[in-house]
Amino acid sequence: MSCSKLFIGDLPELIYDILTFLRNDIITLHSCILVNKLWCRLAIPLLWEDPFSTPFLDYIFIDIYFNNLDDDLRTKLDKYNRYKKKVNLLPSNPLFNYPSFIKYLKTSQFIYITEYWFRNRNPKILHSRLKGIKLIQMLLIETFIRNVKNLHTLEIVVFSNPYLNNILEIILHNIDFFHNIKNLKLSFLAWKDGTVIIETPCKNRILQAINTHRNLKKIIFNQECSSYFKLLFLSNYSNTLNIIVLLNVNFDSINLSKLIEQANVLESIHMINCSINTSLDKQIANLSKPFKLKSLYMEDILNINSLQLLFQKSGDYLENFGYNFSYFCYDDLSLKQQLLELVAKYCKNIKLLDLLEFQNGVTYPIFNLIENIKQNLKYLNIGLPAKVNDIRFDGCSSIILQNLGKSLSSKLEHLDLCLNIKVRDFEEFLKSIQNTFIKKLSIYSRGGDNILVLLPYLRHYIMKKKCVKYLAVISGESSYNRMDLLYLKDEVEEFELYNIEVQNYCSNKMVEARGNFVLKID
């Protein structure tokens, strides 16, 4: 098929298909711009489709946007700039219509970056800062509305903020633009133990957005915003809502069953650190629709019987499961063992398993769980707590390293280990996985042997056997004695000779902070 396309003149299409695989690799895409005009023309839209999610130091792309302003908007900017002289326009006209390329816009990112950009360029302006930031945001939103035909995704993140109402007012005033947005996502978020106070005009606009848009796909709620949950029942989401994400929710205050019963095309539910007890039991016991729980992350066990009912109802749907065994929590060891047994019994389709701060008494139940789900398991994260010198963790790392390899299948794509690694156990582990190709291997030797001690075994069993594609290794309990394989230049080049890319451990970690995980669920 690819060869036939080459002969009939579809080379640009093929190049674009290749570049789309690099859309999250900003550095490589920037390099592609320099190849030739064709590559530049194809790569530029990919670089500009989601600029507000990319971490830039000075966010100069906002200055570039201002060079694409229509005359009437430029007049407003010039009038403001005449007094402040802080918005820098480039001396030449832009080569591309950059605003037309944007596809994804999240209001929280937009607000943060425009506010940061303005404060950075106007550090001495205090009395009119709010007015100036609102003007900058208005000009950008208006420019997007005029240049973007079909925004792929708009995510409205609701939190106490003086700018959100103004942004929603501009967007909702342009009803054709709003209707043409392919996906609408709504997130009600607040700091833990905080409160979200949404003024009535903004609340009305949020309700207007829900009612007006025909394609509400995703909602996120946390406990501090539970009072706004009822807004959904005033809207028509039944044939569009695909994803529900619940964070730190107590089900005494949320009628989840009503939401599920009205959602005809619901694909997944994600629960992060929610209170799973009898309040949830009552809501799911008599559901006429399946409870499609896709992700469950837990930090405590409130009621083991409630968990059993939950797994009986939704175990076949569960794909992402995480539990923090931290000895700071009050769950006794027998409850933790029962939890692992329930997951092993009812949840056979888990693809991502995230087990943190485990202790003696649960290592073998962990192996049993992995053995039961290994045919579907793709991502496995196992980690000890920061303080490894504790009797509750004696021998845990050794047991894991000596036995884990026997339970892994060829379908595993990413293994992330944070253990007290001793070289004898490490060699045993590497021997057991040398015939299993793992795309990404992340290793943190916390409190054990350092990288220089482990390196000969990595060379022999990983490098020469070519059993991984990406490798990240660090050692040391603190920044004082931290070592990172990535910074050993000669060793990195040596691994590259075997087509193994050494990566940064933190960026290569399988599991992000759970707050970020929540926001990225799709």
C-alpha positions in Angstrom: 0.0 0.0 0.0 2.8 2.4 0.9 4.7 1.6 -2.3 1.6 2.2 -4.4 1.1 5.6 -2.8 4.7 6.6 -3.6 4.1 5.9 -7.3 0.9 7.8 -7.5 2.2 10.9 -5.9 1.0 10.6 -2.3 4.4 11.2 -0.7 3.2 14.3 1.2 0.4 12.2 2.7 2.9 9.6 3.8 5.2 12.1 5.3 2.3 13.7 7.2 1.3 10.2 8.6 4.8 9.8 9.8 5.0 13.2 11.4 1.7 12.6 13.3 3.4 9.8 15.2 5.9 12.5 16.5 3.2 15.0 17.5 4.3 14.7 21.2 8.0 14.9 20.5 8.4 18.7 20.2 12.2 18.6 19.8 12.0 16.2 16.8 9.2 18.1 15.2 11.3 21.3 15.5 14.1 19.5 13.7 11.7 18.4 10.9 10.9 22.1 10.1 14.5 22.5 8.9 14.5 19.6 6.4 12.7 21.4 3.6 9.6 23.5 2.7 7.3 20.5 2.5 8.3 19.1 5.9 8.0 22.6 7.4 4.5 23.0 6.0 3.4 19.6 7.4 5.1 19.9 10.8 4.1 23.5 11.8 0.4 22.7 12.3 1.3 19.8 14.6 3.5 22.0 16.7 0.7 24.6 17.0 -2.3 22.4 17.6 -2.0 22.4 21.4 0.5 25.2 22.4 -0.9 25.9 25.8 -0.1 22.4 27.1 3.6 22.7 26.1 6.0 23.9 28.8 7.8 26.9 27.3 10.0 29.2 29.4 8.7 32.5 28.2 5.6 31.5 26.1 6.8 33.6 23.1 4.1 31.9 21.0 1.6 34.4 22.5 3.6 37.3 20.9 3.5 35.4 17.6 -0.3 35.1 17.9 -0.6 38.9 18.2 1.0 39.3 14.8 -2.0 37.5 13.4 -4.6 39.9 14.8 -7.2 41.4 12.5 -7.1 45.2 12.2 -9.9 45.9 14.7 -8.3 43.7 17.3 -4.9 45.2 16.6 -6.3 48.6 17.2 -7.4 47.5 20.7 -4.0 46.1 21.3 -2.3 49.3 20.0 -4.4 51.5 22.2 -3.4 49.4 25.3 0.2 49.1 24.1 0.5 52.9 23.7 0.4 53.3 27.5 2.0 50.1 28.7 4.4 49.3 25.9 4.8 45.7 27.0 3.3 43.7 24.2 6.1 43.0 21.7 5.1 42.7 18.0 7.6 41.0 15.6 9.1 43.2 12.9 7.9 41.1 10.1 4.6 39.4 9.1 4.3 35.7 10.1 4.7 33.1 7.5 1.7 31.1 8.7 -1.7 31.7 10.1 -0.8 30.2 13.5 -4.1 30.7 15.3 -5.9 28.5 12.7 -3.8 25.5 13.7 -5.1 25.2 17.3 -7.2 22.1 18.0 -7.1 21.7 21.8 -7.8 24.4 24.4 -8.1 23.9 28.1 -9.3 26.9 30.0 -7.1 26.3 33.1 -3.9 26.1 31.0 -5.0 29.1 28.9 -5.7 31.3 32.0 -2.4 30.2 33.8 -0.2 30.9 30.8 -1.7 34.2 29.7 -1.6 35.4 33.3 2.1 34.3 33.6 2.9 35.8 30.3 1.4 39.2 31.3 3.0 39.3 34.7 6.4 38.4 33.3 6.2 41.3 30.8 4.5 43.7 33.1 6.1 43.1 36.6 5.5 46.7 37.8 1.9 47.0 36.7 -0.4 46.3 39.6 -3.4 48.6 39.5 -4.6 47.5 36.1 -3.3 44.0 35.9 -6.7 42.3 36.0 -7.9 44.5 33.2 -4.8 43.9 31.1 -4.9 40.1 31.5 -8.6 40.1 30.5 -7.8 42.2 27.4 -5.0 39.8 26.3 -7.3 36.8 26.8 -10.1 38.5 24.9 -7.9 39.2 21.9 -6.6 35.6 21.8 -10.0 34.0 22.1 -11.4 36.3 19.5 -8.5 35.4 17.2 -9.1 31.7 17.7 -12.9 32.1 17.0 -12.2 34.0 13.7 -9.5 31.6 12.5 -10.5 28.1 13.7 -13.2 26.4 11.8 -13.5 23.3 14.0 -11.9 23.2 17.4 -11.4 19.5 18.2 -11.6 19.8 22.0 -12.5 22.5 24.5 -12.1 21.6 28.2 -13.7 24.0 30.6 -12.0 23.6 34.0 -14.2 25.2 36.7 -12.4 26.7 39.7 -12.5 30.0 41.6 -11.0 32.4 39.1 -11.8 36.0 38.0 -11.1 35.2 34.3 -13.3 32.2 33.5 -16.6 34.0 33.3 -15.2 36.5 30.8 -13.7 33.7 28.6 -17.0 31.8 28.6 -19.0 34.9 27.7 -16.8 35.5 24.6 -17.0 31.8 23.5 -20.8 31.5 24.1 -21.5 34.8 22.3 -20.1 33.1 19.2 -22.6 30.3 19.0 -21.6 28.9 15.6 -18.0 28.5 16.8 -19.2 26.8 20.0 -21.5 24.4 18.2 -18.7 23.3 15.9 -16.4 22.2 18.8 -16.2 18.5 18.3 -15.7 17.5 22.0 -16.6 19.4 25.1 -15.1 18.4 28.5 -16.1 19.8 31.8 -13.9 19.6 35.0 -15.0 20.7 38.4 -11.9 20.9 40.5 -10.6 22.4 43.7 -7.7 22.0 46.1 -8.2 19.2 48.6 -10.1 20.6 51.7 -10.8 23.7 49.6 -13.9 25.3 48.4 -15.0 26.4 44.9 -17.2 29.5 44.9 -18.6 30.1 41.5 -20.4 33.4 41.1 -23.9 33.2 39.6 -23.1 34.7 36.2 -20.3 32.2 35.7 -22.5 29.3 37.0 -25.2 30.3 34.5 -22.7 30.3 31.6 -21.5 26.9 32.6 -25.1 25.6 32.6 -25.6 27.4 29.2 -22.5 25.7 27.9 -23.7 22.2 29.0 -27.2 22.8 27.6 -26.1 24.5 24.3 -23.4 22.2 23.3 -24.5 18.9 21.7 -21.4 16.9 22.5 -20.5 16.9 26.2 -18.0 14.0 26.3 -16.3 14.1 29.7 -16.8 15.4 33.2 -14.5 15.5 36.2 -15.7 16.1 39.7 -14.0 16.1 43.1 -15.6 16.2 46.5 -15.1 20.0 47.0 -17.2 20.6 43.9 -19.9 18.0 44.6 -22.5 20.7 45.1 -22.3 21.5 41.4 -22.9 17.9 40.4 -26.7 18.6 40.1 -26.0 21.0 37.2 -25.7 18.0 35.0 -29.2 16.9 35.6 -30.4 20.2 34.1 -28.6 19.4 30.9 -29.1 17.1 27.9 -26.0 14.8 28.1 -27.7 11.4 27.7 -26.5 10.7 24.2 -23.1 12.3 24.3 -21.4 11.7 27.8 -18.7 9.1 27.4 -16.4 9.5 30.5 -17.0 10.2 34.2 -14.0 10.9 36.5 -14.5 11.1 40.2 -11.7 12.4 42.5 -11.9 12.0 46.4 -15.7 11.7 46.2 -17.9 10.7 49.1 -21.0 9.1 47.5 -23.3 10.5 50.3 -23.2 13.8 48.4 -23.4 12.6 44.8 -26.2 10.7 43.0 -24.0 8.7 40.7 -26.6 6.1 39.9 -29.0 8.7 38.4 -26.2 10.1 36.2 -25.3 6.6 34.9 -28.9 5.6 34.2 -29.4 8.7 32.1 -26.1 8.3 30.2 -26.9 6.1 27.1 -23.4 6.1 25.6 -21.2 6.0 28.7 -18.0 4.2 28.0 -16.0 4.4 31.3 -16.0 5.6 34.9 -12.8 6.4 36.7 -12.6 6.6 40.5 -9.5 8.1 42.2 -9.3 7.9 46.0 -13.0 7.8 46.5 -14.9 6.5 49.6 -16.0 3.0 48.7 -18.6 2.1 51.4 -22.2 1.3 51.8 -23.3 4.7 50.3 -21.9 3.4 47.0 -23.4 0.0 47.5 -26.9 1.4 47.6 -26.3 3.3 44.3 -24.9 0.4 42.3 -26.9 -2.5 43.7 -30.0 -1.8 41.6 -28.5 -0.3 38.5 -30.2 -1.4 35.3 -27.1 -0.5 33.3 -23.6 -1.9 33.7 -21.2 -0.1 36.0 -18.3 0.4 33.6 -15.5 1.1 36.1 -12.3 1.4 34.1 -9.9 2.9 36.6 -9.8 2.5 40.4 -7.1 4.0 42.6 -7.2 3.6 46.3 -5.5 4.7 49.5 -7.6 3.1 52.1 -10.1 0.2 52.6 -13.2 1.5 54.3 -15.4 -1.6 53.7 -14.1 -4.8 52.2 -17.7 -6.0 51.5 -18.4 -2.9 49.5 -15.3 -3.5 47.5 -16.4 -7.1 46.8 -19.7 -5.8 45.5 -18.0 -3.2 43.4 -15.7 -5.8 41.8 -18.6 -8.2 41.2 -20.4 -5.5 39.4 -17.5 -4.0 37.4 -14.6 -6.4 37.6 -14.8 -7.3 33.9 -14.5 -3.6 32.9 -11.5 -2.7 35.2 -8.3 -1.9 33.3 -6.4 0.4 35.6 -5.9 -0.5 39.3 -3.7 1.1 41.9 -3.4 0.8 45.7 -1.0 2.5 48.1 -0.2 0.0 50.9 1.5 2.8 52.9 2.1 1.9 56.5 0.7 5.3 57.5 -2.8 4.2 56.6 -4.8 2.2 59.1 -5.8 -0.8 56.9 -4.6 -3.9 58.6 -2.6 -6.5 56.8 -5.5 -9.0 56.4 -7.6 -6.4 54.7 -4.8 -5.7 52.2 -4.5 -9.4 51.5 -8.2 -9.7 51.0 -8.2 -6.8 48.6 -5.5 -8.4 46.4 -7.5 -11.7 46.5 -10.7 -9.9 45.3 -8.9 -8.2 42.5 -7.3 -11.5 41.4 -10.7 -13.2 41.5 -12.9 -10.7 39.8 -10.7 -8.4 37.6 -9.0 -10.4 34.9 -8.7 -7.6 32.3 -6.3 -5.3 34.2 -3.8 -3.6 31.8 -2.2 -1.2 34.3 -1.3 -2.3 37.8 0.2 0.3 40.2 1.2 -1.0 43.7 3.0 1.4 46.0 4.6 1.1 49.4 3.9 -2.6 49.9 5.2 -4.5 52.9 5.9 -8.0 54.2 2.8 -10.2 54.0 1.5 -9.0 50.6 4.4 -9.9 48.3 3.1 -13.4 47.5 -0.5 -12.2 47.0 0.9 -9.6 44.6 2.6 -12.5 42.6 -0.7 -14.4 42.6 -2.5 -11.3 41.3 0.1 -10.7 38.5 -0.1 -14.4 37.5 -3.9 -14.1 37.2 -3.9 -11.0 35.0 -0.6 -11.4 33.1 -2.2 -12.2 29.7 -3.6 -8.6 29.6 -1.1 -6.8 31.8 0.9 -4.1 29.9 2.0 -1.7 32.5 3.3 -2.7 36.0 4.6 -0.3 38.7 5.9 -1.7 42.0 7.5 0.6 44.5 8.7 0.7 48.1 8.3 3.8 50.3 11.0 6.4 50.8 12.0 5.0 54.2 13.2 1.5 53.3 15.0 0.8 56.6 12.0 -0.6 58.4 11.3 -4.1 59.6 8.0 -4.2 57.7 10.0 -4.0 54.4 12.8 -6.4 55.3 13.3 -8.8 52.4 10.5 -7.4 50.3 12.8 -6.2 47.5 14.7 -9.5 47.4 11.5 -11.5 47.2 10.2 -9.3 44.4 13.4 -9.5 42.3 13.8 -13.3 42.8 10.3 -14.1 41.8 8.8 -11.4 39.6 10.4 -12.4 36.3 8.7 -15.7 36.4 5.2 -14.0 36.4 5.8 -11.6 33.5 4.4 -12.2 30.1 5.6 -11.1 26.6 2.7 -8.6 26.5 4.2 -6.4 29.2 5.2 -3.1 27.7 6.5 -1.1 30.6 7.9 -2.2 33.9 8.7 0.3 36.6 10.5 -0.9 39.8 11.4 1.2 42.8 13.2 -1.2 45.2 16.0 -1.7 47.6 18.1 -3.4 45.0 21.1 -5.7 45.9 23.3 -6.9 43.0 22.7 -10.6 43.7 19.0 -10.3 43.5 19.3 -8.0 40.6 21.2 -10.5 38.6 18.6 -13.2 39.3 15.9 -10.8 38.1 17.7 -9.9 34.9 18.4 -13.6 34.1 14.7 -14.3 34.5 13.6 -11.6 32.0 16.3 -11.9 29.3 13.9 -13.8 27.0 11.1 -11.3 27.6 11.2 -8.2 25.5 10.0 -5.1 27.6 9.6 -1.9 25.6 10.3 0.3 28.6 12.2 -0.6 31.8 12.5 1.9 34.6 14.6 1.1 37.7 15.1 3.0 40.9 17.6 1.4 43.3 16.4 3.2 46.4 18.7 2.5 49.4 20.5 -0.4 47.6 23.5 -0.7 45.3 24.3 2.2 43.1 24.3 2.4 39.3 28.1 1.7 39.0 27.6 -1.6 40.8 24.6 -2.6 38.7 26.0 -1.4 35.4 28.0 -4.6 34.5 24.8 -6.7 34.8 22.7 -4.2 32.8 25.3 -4.5 30.0 25.4 -8.3 30.0 21.7 -9.0 30.4 19.9 -6.0 29.0 22.3 -4.4 26.5 23.8 -7.4 24.8 20.5 -9.3 24.8 18.6 -6.3 23.4 15.6 -7.1 25.5 14.4 -3.5 26.0 14.0 -0.4 23.8 14.0 2.3 26.4 15.9 2.2 29.7 15.9 4.5 32.7 18.0 3.8 35.8 18.7 5.9 38.9 20.1 5.1 42.4 20.3 6.8 45.7 17.9 7.8 48.5 18.4 11.6 48.2 19.8 14.2 45.9 23.1 14.0 47.8 23.9 10.5 46.5 21.6 10.4 43.5 23.1 8.9 40.3 21.4 8.7 36.9 22.4 6.5 34.0 21.4 9.2 31.6 24.3 11.4 32.8 27.0 8.8 32.2 27.8 9.9 28.6 30.0 7.0 27.6 27.6 4.4 28.8 24.6 6.1 27.1 26.5 6.0 23.8 27.3 2.3 24.4 23.7 1.4 24.9 22.8 3.4 21.8 25.0 1.1 19.7 22.6 -1.7 20.6 19.5 0.5 19.7 18.6 1.0 23.4 17.7 4.6 24.3 18.6 5.7 27.8 15.9 8.1 29.1 15.3 10.3 32.1 13.8 8.3 34.9 11.2 10.9 36.0 9.9 11.5 32.5 10.0 7.7 31.8 8.0 6.8 34.9 4.9 4.7 34.1 2.6 6.4 36.6 2.3 10.1 36.9 1.1 12.0 39.9 -2.5 11.0 40.2 -3.8 14.6 39.7 -2.2 14.6 36.2 -3.5 11.1 35.5 -7.0 12.3 36.2 -6.7 15.3 33.8 -5.3 13.2 31.0 -7.9 10.4 31.0 -9.6 10.1 27.6 
